[in-house]
Amino acid sequence: MKKSCDTVLKIFLAAFLLYLFLLSIGLMGAAFKGFGKDFAENLVTTTSNPFVGLLIGILATSVVQSSSTTTSLVVSIVGSGGLTVANAIPIIMGANIGTTVTNTLVSLGHVGRRREFRKAIGAATVHDFFNLICVAILFPLELVTGYLEKTATILSKAFQNAGGFKFTSPIKMIIDPAVKSVKTISLDIFGSAHAAAYIFILILSAIILFFSLYFIVKVMKSLVMSRAEIVLNNVVRKHGNLALLAGLLFTIMVQSSSITTSLMIPMVAAGILTIESVFPITMGANIGTTTTAILASFATGNIAAITIAFVHFLFNLTGVLVIYPIPIFRKIPIRLAHRLGIVAARKKRYAFIYVIGVFFVLPLILIFVSKLF
């Protein structure tokens, strides 16, 4: 009886900690959006160079921590004639890389525990490496053939009058009221000093993130014993297509690939799942995050908006079809993620250098250099 009561208590505790974890991600996103939405909007409109567009997509999405925000900006600018579809496509590709910064930042919450950190950084960056490889393959292919633009244009014409659909994420319904309350209170406290308010929200999100991650791992380890770990891992690893489908459906439901991939990180850190087993879930999340945008774009009736939504979908779908079925390709992002995890666990500063360098500093420097020349 006592054992069953303890189990129930731990399940409730795990649910509360999970809520805090999701709240921290929501607060982090609100803080970054507060800092950078205008900056991202200004960036998106500044180039017709496809290489610079790719970098702008990475930087703008890293700043606002949401590919949906960047994609929405791009769609509205294309719809108003500020960008052509061809110029917008590299920005969408860059947004796919930039959106992975959220789960990579989440992995830094395990930095104080070396073994957990090695697994967590690997679980986070397998998504990064997958998207980087997709861009390395599809960016030059698009420049040469226009495959994404041509295919998306055909699909958009077929679905132009399909009618829209908007799905409300149950997780966002639970988290948003708390996020909005914290944001309102912070802005009231700091008055006109909006930057200070967003800095406070960011610090608060980091505190909640570290606290929730630390105890989530402890509770999960005590709830899920070794036998359950083996069963869960074997089911996910042996049925990769099922895991991919689960990632896709869950992401459609929560309307955020960042939530899906971030939820996997404490599970890998706790040893419940492995990098190999969460990889197909990550790919499913990549496809799932685009489907709600497509359904919503139907409501606009704007051919450019629908085209861009289909470009995002086709980019992610093609990446999965090219990489996942071929074992030698499938192993590349997994091995790179393992290697980075080992290096980062030995010298933690490399993890911070990786995040700041890949998502912020390098794109900013290359954009600046391109403007000079």
C-alpha positions in Angstrom: 0.0 0.0 0.0 2.8 2.4 1.0 4.7 1.6 -2.2 1.6 2.4 -4.4 1.0 5.7 -2.5 4.7 6.6 -3.1 4.3 5.8 -6.8 1.1 8.0 -7.1 2.9 10.8 -5.2 5.9 10.6 -7.6 3.6 10.6 -10.6 1.9 13.8 -9.4 5.3 15.3 -8.6 6.6 14.4 -12.0 3.5 16.0 -13.6 4.1 19.2 -11.6 7.8 19.3 -12.5 6.9 18.8 -16.1 4.5 21.7 -15.9 7.3 23.9 -14.5 9.6 22.6 -17.2 7.1 23.6 -20.0 6.5 26.9 -18.2 10.2 27.7 -18.3 10.3 27.1 -22.0 7.3 29.3 -22.5 8.9 32.1 -20.4 12.2 31.7 -22.2 10.4 32.1 -25.6 8.4 35.1 -24.3 11.6 36.8 -23.2 13.4 36.2 -26.4 10.4 37.3 -28.5 10.3 40.5 -26.4 14.0 41.2 -27.1 14.1 40.3 -30.7 10.8 40.3 -32.7 11.5 43.7 -34.3 15.1 42.8 -34.9 14.0 39.6 -36.6 11.5 41.4 -38.8 14.1 44.0 -39.8 16.6 41.2 -40.6 14.1 39.2 -42.8 13.6 42.1 -45.1 17.2 43.0 -45.7 18.4 40.6 -48.4 17.9 38.9 -51.8 21.1 36.9 -51.5 20.1 33.2 -50.8 23.2 32.5 -48.7 22.6 35.5 -46.5 18.9 34.6 -46.4 19.9 31.2 -44.9 22.0 32.9 -42.2 19.3 35.4 -41.5 16.8 32.5 -41.0 19.2 31.0 -38.5 19.9 34.2 -36.6 16.3 35.5 -36.6 14.9 32.2 -35.3 17.6 31.8 -32.7 16.8 35.3 -31.4 13.0 34.7 -31.1 13.3 30.9 -30.5 10.5 30.0 -32.7 10.5 28.9 -36.4 6.7 29.6 -36.4 7.4 33.2 -35.6 10.0 33.5 -38.4 7.8 31.6 -40.9 4.8 33.8 -40.0 6.9 36.9 -40.6 8.2 35.5 -43.9 4.7 34.6 -45.0 3.4 38.1 -44.3 6.3 39.8 -46.0 6.0 37.6 -49.1 2.2 38.2 -49.1 2.7 41.9 -49.1 5.3 41.7 -51.9 8.3 42.5 -49.8 10.0 39.2 -50.6 9.7 36.7 -53.5 9.0 33.1 -52.7 12.5 32.2 -54.1 14.2 34.7 -51.7 12.1 33.4 -48.8 13.0 29.8 -49.2 16.6 30.1 -47.8 15.2 32.0 -44.8 12.8 29.1 -44.1 15.7 26.6 -44.3 17.7 28.8 -41.8 14.7 28.9 -39.5 14.7 25.1 -39.4 18.3 25.3 -38.0 17.6 28.2 -35.7 14.6 26.5 -34.0 16.8 23.8 -32.6 18.4 26.3 -30.2 15.6 25.9 -27.7 16.3 22.2 -26.9 20.0 22.8 -27.0 19.6 25.6 -24.4 17.5 23.2 -22.3 20.3 20.6 -22.4 22.6 23.2 -20.7 20.3 22.8 -17.6 22.1 19.5 -17.0 25.6 21.1 -17.0 26.2 20.5 -13.3 26.0 16.7 -13.7 28.6 15.4 -16.2 27.1 12.0 -17.1 23.6 13.5 -17.6 25.1 16.5 -19.5 26.8 14.2 -22.0 23.6 12.4 -22.8 21.5 15.6 -22.7 23.7 17.6 -25.1 23.8 14.6 -27.5 20.0 14.3 -27.4 19.6 18.0 -28.2 22.2 18.3 -30.9 21.1 15.3 -32.9 18.3 17.6 -34.0 20.8 20.3 -34.9 23.0 18.0 -36.9 20.1 16.5 -38.8 18.8 19.9 -39.8 22.4 21.1 -40.8 22.8 18.0 -43.0 19.3 18.6 -44.6 20.4 22.2 -45.4 23.8 21.0 -46.8 21.9 18.7 -49.2 18.8 20.7 -50.1 20.2 24.3 -50.2 22.4 23.7 -53.2 19.8 21.4 -54.8 17.2 24.2 -54.5 19.6 26.8 -56.0 20.3 24.5 -59.0 16.8 23.0 -59.6 14.2 25.1 -57.7 12.7 21.8 -56.6 11.0 23.1 -53.4 9.6 26.2 -55.0 8.2 24.4 -58.1 6.7 21.5 -56.1 5.3 23.8 -53.4 3.7 26.1 -56.1 2.0 23.1 -57.7 0.6 22.0 -54.3 -0.4 25.5 -53.3 -2.5 25.9 -56.4 -4.2 22.6 -55.8 -5.1 23.6 -52.2 -5.7 27.4 -52.6 -9.4 27.1 -52.0 -9.3 24.2 -49.5 -10.4 26.3 -46.5 -8.5 26.9 -43.3 -8.3 25.1 -40.0 -6.9 26.2 -36.7 -6.0 23.8 -33.9 -5.4 25.0 -30.4 -2.5 23.3 -28.6 -3.7 21.9 -25.2 -0.2 22.4 -23.8 -0.3 26.1 -24.8 -3.7 26.4 -23.2 -2.3 25.2 -19.9 1.0 27.2 -20.1 0.0 30.5 -21.8 -2.1 31.9 -18.9 0.9 31.6 -16.5 3.3 33.0 -19.1 1.1 36.0 -19.8 0.6 36.6 -16.1 4.4 36.6 -15.4 4.9 38.8 -18.5 2.2 41.3 -17.4 3.5 41.5 -13.8 7.1 41.9 -15.0 6.2 44.7 -17.4 4.1 46.4 -14.6 7.0 46.2 -12.2 9.6 47.6 -14.5 7.4 50.1 -16.2 8.9 51.6 -19.4 12.1 49.6 -18.9 10.8 46.7 -21.1 14.4 45.3 -21.7 14.8 44.9 -17.9 11.5 43.2 -17.7 12.4 40.7 -20.4 15.8 40.1 -18.7 14.0 39.3 -15.5 11.7 36.9 -17.3 14.7 35.2 -18.9 16.5 34.8 -15.6 13.3 33.5 -14.0 12.9 31.0 -16.8 16.5 29.8 -16.4 16.0 29.3 -12.6 12.7 27.3 -13.2 14.4 25.3 -16.0 17.4 24.2 -13.8 15.2 23.4 -10.8 12.6 21.4 -12.8 15.3 19.5 -14.8 17.2 18.5 -11.7 14.2 17.0 -10.0 12.5 15.6 -13.2 15.6 13.4 -13.7 15.6 12.2 -10.1 11.8 11.4 -10.1 12.0 9.7 -13.5 14.9 7.5 -12.4 13.0 6.3 -9.3 9.7 5.8 -11.3 11.1 4.0 -14.3 13.2 1.0 -13.2 15.7 -0.8 -15.5 13.3 -3.3 -16.8 10.9 -0.5 -18.0 13.8 1.4 -19.5 14.8 -1.7 -21.6 11.2 -2.3 -22.8 10.6 1.4 -23.7 14.0 1.7 -25.4 13.5 -1.5 -27.4 10.0 -0.6 -28.5 11.1 2.9 -29.7 14.4 1.7 -31.3 13.0 -1.4 -33.0 10.0 0.4 -34.4 11.6 3.6 -35.7 8.7 4.3 -38.0 6.3 4.1 -35.1 8.5 6.5 -33.1 8.6 8.9 -36.1 4.8 8.8 -36.4 4.5 9.4 -32.6 6.8 12.5 -32.9 4.7 13.8 -35.8 1.3 13.3 -34.2 2.4 14.7 -30.8 4.0 17.8 -32.4 0.8 18.4 -34.4 -1.1 18.2 -31.1 1.2 20.6 -29.2 2.0 22.8 -32.2 5.7 23.0 -31.3 8.7 20.8 -32.3 10.7 22.5 -29.6 8.3 21.1 -26.9 8.5 17.6 -28.4 12.3 17.6 -28.7 12.9 19.3 -25.3 10.7 16.8 -23.5 13.0 14.0 -24.8 16.1 15.6 -23.2 15.5 14.8 -19.5 14.4 11.3 -20.6 17.7 10.7 -22.3 19.6 12.3 -19.4 17.8 10.0 -17.0 18.8 7.0 -19.1 15.2 6.1 -20.0 15.8 6.7 -23.7 19.0 6.9 -25.9 20.0 9.3 -28.6 19.4 6.6 -31.2 15.8 6.0 -30.0 14.8 9.7 -29.9 16.2 10.4 -33.3 13.1 9.2 -35.3 10.9 11.1 -32.8 12.9 14.3 -33.7 12.4 13.7 -37.4 8.7 13.2 -36.9 8.6 16.4 -34.9 10.3 18.2 -37.8 7.5 17.2 -40.1 4.7 17.7 -37.6 5.6 21.3 -36.8 4.8 22.3 -40.5 1.4 20.7 -40.8 -0.6 23.1 -38.7 1.0 26.1 -40.5 -0.2 24.5 -43.8 -3.8 24.1 -42.5 -3.8 27.6 -41.2 -2.4 29.1 -44.4 -5.4 27.6 -46.3 -7.6 30.2 -44.6 -5.7 33.1 -46.0 -6.3 32.1 -49.7 -3.0 33.8 -50.3 -1.1 31.7 -52.8 2.3 33.0 -51.6 1.4 32.1 -47.9 0.3 28.6 -48.9 3.5 28.1 -51.1 5.8 29.1 -48.2 4.0 26.7 -45.8 4.4 23.9 -48.3 8.1 24.8 -48.8 8.6 24.3 -45.1 6.7 20.9 -45.2 8.5 19.6 -48.3 11.9 20.7 -46.9 11.4 18.7 -43.7 9.8 15.7 -45.4 12.5 15.5 -48.1 15.2 15.6 -45.4 13.6 12.7 -43.6 13.1 10.6 -46.8 16.8 11.2 -47.9 18.5 10.6 -44.5 16.4 8.2 -42.4 16.0 5.2 -44.8 19.7 5.0 -45.5 21.7 3.6 -42.6 25.0 5.3 -43.4 23.3 8.7 -43.6 21.2 8.0 -40.5 24.3 7.3 -38.4 26.0 10.7 -39.2 23.9 13.0 -37.0 23.8 10.4 -34.3 27.6 10.0 -34.2 28.2 13.7 -34.4 25.8 14.2 -31.5 27.6 11.5 -29.4 31.0 13.1 -30.2 29.8 16.6 -29.2 28.3 15.1 -26.0 31.6 13.5 -25.0 33.7 16.7 -25.8 31.2 19.0 -24.0 31.1 16.7 -20.9 34.9 16.9 -20.7 35.1 20.6 -21.2 31.8 22.3 -20.6 32.8 25.6 -22.2 32.7 23.9 -25.6 28.9 23.4 -25.2 28.4 27.2 -24.6 30.8 28.1 -27.4 28.9 25.7 -29.7 25.5 27.3 -28.8 26.6 30.9 -29.0 28.9 30.4 -32.0 26.6 28.3 -34.3 23.3 30.1 -33.5 24.3 33.7 -32.9 27.9 34.8 -33.5 28.8 33.0 -36.7 25.6 34.0 -38.6 25.9 37.6 -37.4 29.6 37.8 -38.5 28.9 36.3 -41.9 25.9 38.6 -42.5 28.0 41.6 -41.5 30.8 40.5 -43.8 28.4 39.9 -46.7 27.0 43.4 -46.3 30.5 44.9 -46.5 31.4 43.0 -49.7 
